[in-house]
Amino acid sequence: MRVALACCAAIGLLVGVSAAAGSAALQVTGPSPLTIRGVFFVPSERVTVVAHVKGRYVMEVTADKAGTFTARFTGVSLSHCLGYTVRATGSRGSHAYLRSLPECASPGPAP
């Protein structure tokens, strides 16, 4: 009986970690320099953040005890009609993806 309870507790713990990893999210908190905030990552997890904005930029960060982090890409700025993607992958299974493809009007013929 104790073994069965221990197994159920271990499975519940694994499901909890998996659910937390699946709910990780990213948001842009600043356009210049590009600043990304990650939430709901596994606490103290190493996270690789890759941003594609007119090039590829990579940064390694560590989530804090609450599972959050901030990544500032010095020298990288977003502009009005510039699309970008950001992917964050944690060493313990957390992952999140952010993409922006703005619909900007193309310049029409000059009068």
C-alpha positions in Angstrom: 0.0 0.0 0.0 2.8 2.4 0.9 4.6 1.6 -2.4 1.4 2.3 -4.3 1.0 5.7 -2.6 4.6 6.6 -3.2 4.3 5.7 -6.9 1.1 7.8 -7.2 2.8 10.7 -5.4 5.8 10.5 -7.8 3.5 10.4 -10.9 1.6 13.4 -9.5 4.8 15.3 -9.1 5.9 14.5 -12.7 2.5 15.6 -14.0 2.8 18.8 -12.1 6.3 19.5 -13.5 5.0 18.7 -17.0 2.0 21.0 -16.7 4.2 23.8 -15.4 6.6 23.3 -18.3 3.8 23.4 -20.8 2.5 26.7 -19.5 5.7 28.7 -19.9 5.2 32.0 -21.7 7.1 34.9 -23.1 6.3 38.6 -23.5 8.2 41.6 -24.9 8.6 44.1 -22.1 10.8 46.6 -24.0 11.5 47.2 -27.7 14.9 48.9 -27.4 16.9 47.1 -26.3 14.7 44.0 -27.0 13.7 42.8 -23.6 11.9 39.5 -23.1 10.3 38.3 -19.9 9.7 34.6 -19.3 7.2 33.2 -16.8 6.2 29.8 -15.5 9.5 28.1 -16.3 10.9 25.5 -13.9 12.5 27.3 -10.9 16.3 27.7 -11.3 16.2 26.2 -14.8 18.9 27.3 -17.3 17.1 28.8 -20.4 18.4 29.4 -23.9 16.6 32.4 -25.5 16.9 32.7 -29.3 15.6 35.9 -30.9 15.3 36.3 -34.7 15.2 40.0 -35.5 17.1 40.9 -38.7 19.5 38.2 -37.6 19.9 35.5 -34.9 20.7 36.4 -31.3 21.2 33.9 -28.5 21.3 34.5 -24.8 21.6 32.1 -21.8 19.7 33.0 -18.6 18.6 31.3 -15.4 15.0 31.3 -14.2 14.7 32.6 -10.6 13.0 30.7 -7.7 9.6 31.8 -9.1 10.4 30.5 -12.6 10.8 33.9 -14.2 13.6 35.5 -16.1 14.5 38.6 -18.1 16.6 38.6 -21.2 17.9 41.9 -22.6 19.4 41.8 -26.1 21.7 44.8 -26.1 22.0 46.3 -29.6 18.7 44.7 -30.8 15.7 46.9 -31.4 12.2 46.3 -32.7 10.6 48.8 -35.0 7.0 49.4 -36.2 6.9 47.0 -39.1 9.5 44.5 -38.1 8.6 40.9 -37.6 10.4 38.8 -35.0 10.4 35.4 -33.3 11.6 34.4 -29.9 12.1 30.9 -28.6 13.1 29.9 -25.1 14.1 26.4 -24.2 14.8 25.3 -20.7 17.2 22.6 -19.5 14.4 20.9 -17.5 11.8 20.8 -20.3 10.2 24.2 -20.2 9.7 25.9 -23.6 7.8 28.9 -25.0 7.6 30.6 -28.4 6.6 34.1 -29.4 6.1 35.4 -32.9 5.0 38.7 -34.4 4.3 39.2 -38.1 3.0 42.8 -38.3 0.7 43.7 -41.2 2.1 47.0 -42.4 0.7 48.7 -45.4 3.1 48.6 -48.4 3.9 51.9 -49.9 1.6 52.7 -52.7 2.5 54.5 -56.0 3.7 58.0 -55.5 1.1 60.6 -56.7 
